[in-house]
């Protein structure tokens, strides 16, 4: 197959429990890839093939599957909904051309759907909306459409309307063709018939159709003029306009159904073929300069005739060896080819290439632009690396991953476990860039860092089951930071005389608090050569190195501006080293005078609770030093949004479940760093000093 217009690379993303994996299962059943439908309730689905996924009924890693529908090849990626694994969604969106945002008919637009929607906007991915679970209690398609407008600020283009509500939901009306699709009770996706629109829905359908036509013809001036003159556009013309508007993110075609009951999935598949862009219709990926990271103005045109360019977007270790998932943007790749990894400058020979079917695989001998494949046994390739033709070196725009906010210390239960643990953790870090590991040099403990409790919980579980490493897990630790609150002007001289040439460096500098989120910034306003230009980088380096180790409790220091405005040097004794040492001494001397302050990570917390427990939940969040920002009442309960310090959120899910008799849910993501109250700061600093003393 070389016709790129017949390819669709799509992802399915949504909030936890909106039905992504179930929708993927139904797509596979309809396209003939599987014959027995799996179910998340009993852990038998195709894409959730990790033990932990089957057991918890959640998706942890994105899985890729390929299938065919109406002569089109669909590469589908099922992504996790849980906030701890957003990195999976982010990197999948990076390599996809289109997506399906699944929303729960009763839950509506939930917190994680907002995050994923934001990622998709940033990646400029065209998407369809599928309002799922319309057979559930409290499901209301029209309410979800309003939420898409108000909460996501997006324009939904309603393409199908539901027939019947909740348990009476039997099918959908296609607004464009004015046909009703009604499924029977067998639960089989192919058992439907096309009927006339139910009499009580005719007016609604006409109203929505008029809105649809008006929105669509805005994409074509000639059609719009003809429509104004009373000429009705044909269905083909409308489809062309909808396709263009979807590609340009002007609106999002919106469908409804129940994936679990097999209703409305065909309409989504038809829409993927009709409206989502083929790989060569998307704006091509920009190429960047490997040194500066800035765009060069060139792009990776999607065509099989261009030089080979691809992005490694995921690494997975399984029983067959390391798999590198690759999206090919341009050119062709054959078995036995030698390619260049532009990030490491090393070449690799392609041994085996496979097309993924979740955890099954089919061998390939060649692949081309538009394909998503996996390569077996590549060395030294990490997520985000560019693979390219040896003669045409290039770098695709890299991925940016969030920094971990929580860490735990682990030690193996038995002596022999540490080597096994080292190898296993090495593989896991390669697979998941938001999971980091470091060794505390003084205590020798291994510190695992991640995006949340669930994230680390699952990593420890994988180590135990997949790699057979039993761990003793310490208390979770919060990633505190330090900053300063007032400006200081100071001077520091470093001089040392000991036979032969000495060392001399004098700096006059100002230290002041920087903008929130600015990190460390350095500037020099020295005139007249009192500190020669060649020593400025040494001064900057001296300060930068010290920023990793704050004066209060040794936490990294954030948001500090340092300005070098004067100083002195010695023609013989001054050197870069002397000025670097002077800067380090200056940091130790001046930071305690600048009102140092401890910062703690604050999380955006989004809690869903039944109405009768709202008071308890808010009271509990207040006790946790939370700031309540917003409350929204829904059909099945209330959503409470607030900002709460991470240190107060450990074990929250247990408390929430107890308070709400198991019906509460919550999600949280890192928001920003904020000053710690004095009593909390004193405690943290004392604990940290005690820890350092033990070392």
TIMI-815391 format. One record per residue (C-alpha): residue in three letters; y, x, z. Coordinates in steps of 0.5 Angstrom, whole numbers, padded with zeros to 4 digits, always signed. Layout:
// TIMI-815391
AlaYXZ ...
// end
This chain:
// TIMI-815391
Unk+0000+0000+0000 Unk+0007+0003-0002 Unk+0011-0003-0003 Unk+0016-0002+0003 Unk+0019-0009+0003 Unk+0012-0012+0005 Unk+0012-0008+0012 Unk+0015-0011+0018 Unk+0015-0006+0024 Unk+0017-0011+0030 Unk+0016-0011+0038 Unk+0015-0016+0043 Unk+0020-0016+0049 Unk+0022-0020+0055 Unk+0022-0021+0062 Unk+0016-0021+0067 Unk+0011-0027+0065 Unk+0015-0030+0060 Unk+0009-0029+0055 Unk+0009-0023+0051 Unk+0002-0021+0051 Unk-0001-0028+0050 Unk+0004-0028+0044 Unk+0001-0022+0042 Unk-0006-0024+0043 Unk-0005-0031+0039 Unk-0001-0027+0033 Unk-0008-0022+0033 Unk-0012-0029+0033 Unk-0008-0032+0027 Unk-0008-0026+0023 Unk-0016-0025+0024 Unk-0016-0019+0027 Unk-0019-0021+0033 Unk-0024-0027+0034 Unk-0024-0029+0041 Unk-0018-0030+0044 Unk-0017-0026+0051 Unk-0013-0028+0057 Unk-0008-0024+0062 Unk-0011-0029+0067 Unk-0018-0026+0067 Unk-0016-0019+0064 Unk-0019-0019+0057 Unk-0013-0018+0053 Unk-0013-0013+0047 Unk-0006-0010+0049 Unk-0007-0009+0056 Unk-0013-0005+0056 Unk-0011+0000+0062 Unk-0015-0002+0068 Unk-0009-0003+0072 Unk-0006-0008+0067 Unk-0012-0012+0067 Unk-0012-0013+0074 Unk-0005-0014+0076 Unk-0004-0018+0069 Unk+0002-0014+0067 Unk+0004-0010+0062 Unk+0005-0003+0064 Unk+0005+0001+0057 Unk+0007-0001+0050 Unk+0001-0002+0046 Unk+0001-0002+0038 Unk-0003-0006+0033 Unk-0003-0007+0026 Unk-0005-0014+0022 Unk-0003-0017+0016 Unk+0000-0024+0015 Unk+0002-0027+0008 Unk+0000-0020+0004 Unk+0005-0017+0009 Unk+0003-0011+0014 Unk+0006-0012+0021 Unk+0006-0007+0026 Unk+0007-0010+0033 Unk+0008-0007+0039 Unk+0007-0011+0046 Unk+0012-0008+0051 Unk+0012-0009+0059 Unk+0017-0013+0062 Unk+0017-0010+0069 Unk+0024-0007+0070 Unk+0020+0000+0073 Unk+0018+0001+0066 Unk+0024-0001+0062 Unk+0023+0006+0059 Unk+0017+0004+0055 Unk+0022-0002+0052 Unk+0027+0003+0050 Unk+0023+0008+0046 Unk+0020+0002+0043 Unk+0026-0001+0040 Unk+0028+0006+0038 Unk+0023+0006+0033 Unk+0022-0001+0031 Unk+0026-0005+0025 Unk+0026-0012+0028 Unk+0024-0015+0035 Unk+0022-0022+0038 Unk+0025-0024+0044 Unk+0021-0028+0048 Unk+0024-0033+0053 Unk+0020-0037+0058 Unk+0022-0045+0057 Unk+0023-0046+0065 Unk+0025-0039+0067 Unk+0030-0038+0061 Unk+0034-0032+0061 Unk+0031-0028+0066 Unk+0034-0021+0069 Unk+0030-0017+0065 Unk+0031-0020+0059 Unk+0038-0019+0060 Unk+0037-0011+0060 Unk+0032-0011+0054 Unk+0037-0015+0050 Unk+0042-0010+0052 Unk+0038-0004+0050 Unk+0036-0008+0043 Unk+0044-0009+0042 Unk+0045-0002+0043 Unk+0039+0000+0038 Unk+0042-0005+0033 Unk+0035-0008+0032 Unk+0035-0015+0029 Unk+0031-0020+0033 Unk+0028-0027+0033 Unk+0028-0031+0039 Unk+0022-0035+0041 Unk+0022-0040+0047 Unk+0015-0040+0050 Unk+0011-0044+0055 Unk+0014-0051+0053 Unk+0008-0054+0056 Unk+0010-0052+0063 Unk+0013-0056+0068 Unk+0021-0056+0068 Unk+0021-0053+0061 Unk+0027-0055+0057 Unk+0028-0052+0050 Unk+0036-0054+0050 Unk+0037-0051+0057 Unk+0035-0044+0054 Unk+0039-0044+0048 Unk+0045-0045+0052 Unk+0043-0039+0057 Unk+0042-0035+0050 Unk+0049-0037+0049 Unk+0052-0036+0055 Unk+0048-0031+0059 Unk+0047-0026+0053 Unk+0053-0028+0049 Unk+0049-0029+0043 Unk+0049-0034+0037 Unk+0042-0037+0037 Unk+0040-0041+0030 Unk+0036-0046+0032 Unk+0030-0047+0027 Unk+0025-0051+0030 Unk+0026-0057+0035 Unk+0020-0059+0040 Unk+0016-0065+0040 Unk+0015-0068+0047 Unk+0016-0065+0053 Unk+0012-0061+0059 Unk+0005-0064+0058 Unk+0007-0068+0052 Unk+0009-0062+0048 Unk+0005-0063+0042 Unk+0009-0059+0036 Unk+0015-0057+0033 Unk+0020-0060+0028 Unk+0022-0055+0022 Unk+0029-0056+0022 Unk+0030-0052+0015 Unk+0024-0056+0011 Unk+0025-0063+0016 Unk+0017-0062+0017 Unk+0014-0064+0023 Unk+0008-0059+0025 Unk+0003-0063+0030 Unk-0003-0059+0033 Unk-0009-0063+0036 Unk-0012-0062+0043 Unk-0018-0057+0041 Unk-0013-0051+0042 Unk-0014-0048+0036 Unk-0008-0045+0032 Unk-0010-0047+0025 Unk-0012-0055+0027 Unk-0005-0058+0026 Unk-0002-0063+0021 Unk+0004-0063+0017 Unk+0007-0070+0019 Unk+0014-0074+0018 Unk+0019-0073+0023 Unk+0018-0077+0029 Unk+0023-0083+0029 Unk+0027-0082+0035 Unk+0028-0075+0033 Unk+0031-0076+0026 Unk+0039-0076+0028 Unk+0038-0069+0032 Unk+0034-0066+0027 Unk+0040-0068+0022 Unk+0045-0065+0027 Unk+0042-0059+0028 Unk+0040-0058+0020 Unk+0048-0059+0019 Unk+0049-0053+0024 Unk+0044-0049+0021 Unk+0047-0050+0014 Unk+0054-0048+0016 Unk+0052-0042+0020 Unk+0048-0039+0014 Unk+0052-0040+0008 Unk+0058-0036+0012 Unk+0054-0030+0010 Unk+0055-0032+0002 Unk+0062-0034+0000 Unk+0060-0037-0007 Unk+0055-0041-0003 Unk+0060-0043+0002 Unk+0065-0046-0003 Unk+0060-0050-0007 Unk+0058-0053+0000 Unk+0065-0055+0002 Unk+0065-0058-0005 Unk+0059-0062-0003 Unk+0053-0058-0006 Unk+0047-0058-0002 Unk+0044-0050-0002 Unk+0037-0050-0004 Unk+0032-0048+0002 Unk+0031-0041-0002 Unk+0038-0040-0002 Unk+0039-0041+0006 Unk+0033-0037+0007 Unk+0037-0031+0004 Unk+0043-0032+0008 Unk+0039-0033+0014 Unk+0035-0026+0013 Unk+0042-0023+0011 Unk+0045-0026+0018 Unk+0039-0024+0022 Unk+0039-0017+0019 Unk+0047-0016+0021 Unk+0046-0019+0028 Unk+0051-0025+0026 Unk+0046-0029+0029 Unk+0038-0030+0032 Unk+0033-0035+0029 Unk+0031-0039+0035 Unk+0024-0042+0035 Unk+0020-0046+0040 Unk+0013-0047+0042 Unk+0007-0045+0047 Unk+0003-0039+0046 Unk-0002-0040+0051 Unk-0004-0047+0048 Unk-0003-0044+0041 Unk+0003-0048+0038 Unk+0008-0046+0034 Unk+0006-0039+0033 Unk+0005-0039+0025 Unk+0012-0041+0025 Unk+0014-0035+0028 Unk+0010-0030+0024 Unk+0013-0034+0018 Unk+0020-0032+0020 Unk+0018-0025+0021 Unk+0016-0024+0014 Unk+0022-0029+0012 Unk+0028-0026+0016 Unk+0026-0020+0020 Unk+0028-0013+0015 Unk+0023-0009+0012 Unk+0024-0001+0014 Unk+0028+0000+0008 Unk+0033-0005+0009 Unk+0035-0003+0016 Unk+0041+0002+0017 Unk+0037+0009+0016 Unk+0037+0014+0023 Unk+0043+0019+0023 Unk+0041+0026+0023 Unk+0044+0030+0028 Unk+0046+0038+0029 Unk+0040+0041+0034 Unk+0046+0045+0037 Unk+0051+0040+0039 Unk+0047+0034+0039 Unk+0053+0031+0034 Unk+0051+0027+0028 Unk+0052+0031+0021 Unk+0053+0025+0017 Unk+0047+0026+0013 Unk+0041+0020+0014 Unk+0034+0020+0014 Unk+0033+0015+0008 Unk+0027+0011+0008 Unk+0023+0013+0002 Unk+0017+0016+0001 Unk+0020+0020-0004 Unk+0024+0024+0001 Unk+0022+0030+0005 Unk+0018+0028+0011 Unk+0022+0026+0017 Unk+0019+0023+0023 Unk+0020+0021+0031 Unk+0015+0022+0036 Unk+0016+0016+0041 Unk+0010+0016+0045 Unk+0005+0020+0048 Unk-0002+0018+0051 Unk-0008+0021+0053 Unk-0014+0018+0053 Unk-0022+0019+0052 Unk-0021+0022+0045 Unk-0015+0027+0047 Unk-0008+0027+0047 Unk-0005+0022+0042 Unk+0002+0022+0039 Unk+0005+0016+0037 Unk+0010+0017+0031 Unk+0014+0013+0027 Unk+0015+0016+0020 Unk+0022+0015+0017 Unk+0022+0018+0010 Unk+0017+0022+0006 Unk+0009+0022+0006 Unk+0004+0026+0011 Unk-0003+0028+0009 Unk-0009+0030+0013 Unk-0008+0038+0013 Unk-0001+0038+0012 Unk+0003+0043+0016 Unk+0009+0040+0019 Unk+0015+0043+0024 Unk+0017+0041+0030 Unk+0025+0042+0030 Unk+0025+0042+0038 Unk+0021+0047+0039 Unk+0021+0051+0032 Unk+0014+0051+0032 Unk+0009+0049+0026 Unk+0003+0045+0027 Unk-0003+0043+0022 Unk-0005+0035+0022 Unk-0012+0035+0024 Unk-0013+0027+0025 Unk-0009+0021+0024 Unk-0011+0014+0026 Unk-0008+0007+0025 Unk-0008+0004+0032 Unk-0011-0002+0034 Unk-0009-0002+0042 Unk-0015+0002+0044 Unk-0019+0002+0038 Unk-0017+0006+0032 Unk-0018+0007+0024 Unk-0018+0014+0021 Unk-0013+0015+0016 Unk-0012+0021+0011 Unk-0005+0019+0009 Unk+0001+0015+0011 Unk+0008+0014+0009 Unk+0015+0012+0010 Unk+0015+0006+0015 Unk+0009+0007+0018 Unk+0007+0007+0025 Unk+0001+0012+0026 Unk-0002+0016+0032 Unk-0004+0024+0031 Unk-0009+0026+0035 Unk-0009+0033+0039 Unk-0002+0035+0037 Unk+0001+0041+0042 Unk+0007+0042+0045 Unk+0010+0035+0042 Unk+0014+0031+0047 Unk+0017+0024+0047 Unk+0024+0024+0042 Unk+0022+0031+0038 Unk+0023+0030+0031 Unk+0017+0032+0026 Unk+0019+0035+0019 Unk+0018+0038+0013 Unk+0017+0046+0014 Unk+0022+0047+0008 Unk+0027+0041+0010 Unk+0029+0042+0018 Unk+0033+0037+0021 Unk+0033+0033+0028 Unk+0033+0025+0029 Unk+0038+0022+0034 Unk+0034+0024+0040 Unk+0033+0019+0046 Unk+0036+0019+0053 Unk+0032+0017+0059 Unk+0035+0014+0065 Unk+0034+0019+0071 Unk+0029+0017+0077 Unk+0032+0014+0083 Unk+0026+0014+0088 Unk+0021+0020+0090 Unk+0015+0021+0094 Unk+0012+0027+0097 Unk+0004+0027+0095 Unk-0001+0032+0097 Unk-0009+0032+0095 Unk-0014+0030+0100 Unk-0018+0035+0099 Unk-0017+0043+0097 Unk-0020+0043+0090 Unk-0016+0037+0088 Unk-0009+0041+0087 Unk-0011+0044+0081 Unk-0014+0037+0078 Unk-0008+0034+0080 Unk-0003+0039+0077 Unk-0007+0038+0070 Unk-0007+0030+0071 Unk+0001+0030+0073 Unk+0002+0035+0067 Unk-0001+0030+0062 Unk+0003+0024+0066 Unk+0010+0027+0065 Unk+0009+0028+0058 Unk+0007+0021+0057 Unk+0013+0018+0061 Unk+0019+0021+0061 Unk+0022+0017+0067 Unk+0017+0020+0071 Unk+0018+0027+0074 Unk+0015+0032+0078 Unk+0017+0038+0082 Unk+0015+0042+0088 Unk+0018+0043+0094 Unk+0018+0051+0094 Unk+0019+0051+0102 Unk+0014+0046+0104 Unk+0009+0047+0098 Unk+0009+0039+0097 Unk+0009+0036+0090 Unk+0015+0031+0090 Unk+0014+0025+0085 Unk+0020+0021+0082 Unk+0020+0015+0079 Unk+0024+0008+0077 Unk+0022+0004+0083 Unk+0016+0003+0088 Unk+0012-0001+0083 Unk+0012+0005+0078 Unk+0010+0010+0083 Unk+0005+0006+0086 Unk+0002+0005+0079 Unk+0002+0013+0078 Unk-0002+0014+0084 Unk-0007+0009+0082 Unk-0008+0012+0075 Unk-0009+0019+0079 Unk-0014+0016+0083 Unk-0018+0012+0078 Unk-0017+0016+0071 Unk-0017+0023+0074 Unk-0021+0022+0081 Unk-0015+0025+0085 Unk-0014+0022+0092 Unk-0008+0023+0095 Unk-0004+0023+0101 Unk+0002+0019+0100 Unk+0009+0020+0104 Unk+0014+0016+0105 Unk+0019+0014+0099 Unk+0025+0018+0099 Unk+0032+0016+0096 Unk+0036+0020+0092 Unk+0042+0021+0096 Unk+0048+0025+0093 Unk+0055+0028+0096 Unk+0062+0028+0093 Unk+0069+0029+0096 Unk+0075+0025+0098 Unk+0081+0029+0098 Unk+0084+0035+0094 Unk+0084+0042+0097 Unk+0088+0048+0094 Unk+0085+0054+0096 Unk+0084+0062+0094 Unk+0078+0066+0095 Unk+0077+0074+0094 Unk+0071+0077+0093 Unk+0071+0085+0094 Unk+0065+0090+0095 Unk+0066+0097+0095 Unk+0060+0102+0096 Unk+0060+0108+0092 Unk+0061+0108+0085 Unk+0064+0102+0082 Unk+0065+0096+0086 Unk+0066+0089+0085 Unk+0072+0085+0085 Unk+0074+0078+0083 Unk+0080+0073+0086 Unk+0081+0066+0084 Unk+0086+0061+0086 Unk+0083+0054+0085 Unk+0084+0047+0086 Unk+0078+0042+0088 Unk+0079+0035+0087 Unk+0075+0028+0087 Unk+0073+0026+0080 Unk+0072+0020+0076 Unk+0066+0016+0078 Unk+0060+0018+0074 Unk+0064+0024+0071 Unk+0059+0029+0075 Unk+0062+0036+0075 Unk+0068+0038+0071 Unk+0072+0045+0070 Unk+0078+0047+0067 Unk+0082+0053+0067 Unk+0090+0053+0067 Unk+0091+0061+0068 Unk+0096+0064+0064 Unk+0098+0071+0063 Unk+0091+0074+0064 Unk+0091+0074+0071 Unk+0084+0072+0071 Unk+0082+0074+0064 Unk+0079+0069+0059 Unk+0072+0072+0059 Unk+0071+0071+0066 Unk+0072+0064+0066 Unk+0065+0062+0064 Unk+0063+0066+0070 Unk+0067+0062+0075 Unk+0065+0055+0072 Unk+0058+0057+0073 Unk+0059+0060+0080 Unk+0061+0053+0082 Unk+0056+0049+0077 Unk+0050+0052+0081 Unk+0053+0051+0088 Unk+0054+0043+0086 Unk+0046+0042+0086 Unk+0046+0044+0094 Unk+0052+0040+0097 Unk+0055+0042+0104 Unk+0053+0036+0108 Unk+0045+0036+0107 Unk+0044+0040+0101 Unk+0044+0034+0096 Unk+0047+0035+0089 Unk+0054+0034+0089 Unk+0057+0029+0084 Unk+0064+0027+0081 Unk+0068+0034+0083 Unk+0074+0037+0079 Unk+0075+0044+0079 Unk+0081+0047+0076 Unk+0082+0055+0076 Unk+0090+0056+0076 Unk+0091+0063+0078 Unk+0087+0069+0081 Unk+0087+0077+0080 Unk+0082+0082+0077 Unk+0081+0090+0077 Unk+0081+0094+0071 Unk+0074+0097+0073 Unk+0071+0093+0079 Unk+0072+0086+0076 Unk+0066+0083+0072 Unk+0063+0077+0071 Unk+0058+0077+0077 Unk+0064+0079+0081 Unk+0067+0072+0079 Unk+0061+0068+0079 Unk+0060+0070+0087 Unk+0067+0069+0088 Unk+0066+0062+0086 Unk+0060+0061+0090 Unk+0064+0063+0096 Unk+0070+0059+0094 Unk+0065+0053+0094 Unk+0062+0054+0101 Unk+0069+0056+0104 Unk+0073+0050+0101 Unk+0068+0044+0100 Unk+0068+0042+0108 Unk+0075+0042+0108 Unk+0075+0037+0102 Unk+0073+0031+0106 Unk+0065+0031+0104 Unk+0062+0024+0104 Unk+0055+0022+0103 Unk+0053+0017+0097 Unk+0047+0013+0096 Unk+0044+0009+0090 Unk+0046+0002+0090 Unk+0041-0003+0086 Unk+0043-0009+0082 Unk+0038-0014+0085 Unk+0036-0021+0082 Unk+0032-0025+0086 Unk+0029-0032+0084 Unk+0028-0037+0090 Unk+0026-0044+0091 Unk+0032-0048+0093 Unk+0030-0049+0100 Unk+0030-0042+0102 Unk+0036-0040+0099 Unk+0040-0039+0106 Unk+0034-0034+0109 Unk+0034-0030+0102 Unk+0042-0029+0103 Unk+0042-0028+0110 Unk+0036-0023+0109 Unk+0040-0019+0103 Unk+0046-0019+0108 Unk+0042-0016+0113 Unk+0040-0010+0108 Unk+0048-0009+0107 Unk+0048-0013+0101 Unk+0054-0016+0097 Unk+0052-0022+0094 Unk+0056-0023+0087 Unk+0053-0029+0084 Unk+0049-0035+0085 Unk+0046-0040+0079 Unk+0042-0046+0081 Unk+0036-0047+0076 Unk+0031-0053+0075 Unk+0026-0049+0079 Unk+0030-0045+0084 Unk+0036-0041+0085 Unk+0038-0034+0082 Unk+0042-0030+0087 Unk+0045-0023+0084 Unk+0048-0018+0089 Unk+0048-0010+0090 Unk+0044-0007+0095 Unk+0043+0000+0097 Unk+0036+0002+0095 Unk+0034+0005+0102 Unk+0034-0002+0105 Unk+0030-0005+0099 Unk+0023-0001+0101 Unk+0018-0006+0102 Unk+0022-0012+0100 Unk+0017-0016+0096 Unk+0013-0017+0102 Unk+0019-0020+0106 Unk+0021-0024+0100 Unk+0014-0027+0099 Unk+0013-0029+0106 Unk+0020-0032+0107 Unk+0019-0036+0100 Unk+0012-0038+0101 Unk+0010-0033+0096 Unk+0014-0037+0090 Unk+0020-0032+0090 Unk+0021-0026+0085 Unk+0026-0020+0084 Unk+0028-0015+0080 Unk+0032-0009+0081 Unk+0035-0003+0077 Unk+0040+0002+0079 Unk+0047+0001+0078 Unk+0051+0006+0081 Unk+0053+0011+0087 Unk+0057+0009+0093 Unk+0059+0012+0099 Unk+0054+0011+0105 Unk+0057+0008+0112 Unk+0058+0013+0117 Unk+0052+0011+0122 Unk+0047+0011+0116 Unk+0050+0018+0113 Unk+0050+0021+0120 Unk+0042+0019+0121 Unk+0041+0022+0114 Unk+0044+0028+0115 Unk+0041+0029+0122 Unk+0034+0028+0118 Unk+0035+0032+0113 Unk+0038+0038+0117 Unk+0031+0037+0122 Unk+0027+0037+0115 Unk+0031+0044+0113 Unk+0030+0047+0120 Unk+0022+0046+0120 Unk+0022+0049+0113 
// end
